[in-house]
Amino acid sequence: MNMNANGTGNQDNGTPGQIAMDIRHLSETQLAQLGMTQIAYVRPVMVDGEAGFAIHAADGTPMAVAGDHDVAIAAILEHNMVPVTVH
């Protein structure tokens, strides 16, 4: 963890466009946004009496429904996100 002299954690970590941050000091809003563009969740659902797989953003916002688990995973990967299965 990169920490500057005043302990705020806002020091450049050497990766262009990214700032190191101490996650212990995230606000509720920042915590809710964590992973929003990187992680998508897949969970089994019933839609009109048929089994499907819902795809949700990291904050739980529904994004899509696929008829097959592999299709849901492929859709997430196609959008350069990391799929996570929820039971």
C-alpha positions, 0 to 999 in steps of 0.5 A: 500500500502506498501511503504518503507522508500525511497518511492519506494514501493518495500517492501515485502508485506508478501506474498511469491514470491510477491512484493508490488508496487505502480502502479502510477509508472509503466513503459509503459512496466509494464502497458502493462503486467498488468494482462497478466497471470490472465485476459482474455477478451471475445468479440463477433466476426464474423468468416466466417459469423458465430457468435463466441466469441474471447478470448484475453489476457490482452494486446489484443493478440488473444488466441482462438475463441469459438462458445459459450460464456459459452464455452469461459468462461469455457476455461478461467476458466480452465486455472485459469484466470479471464474472462472479457466480452468486449462489 
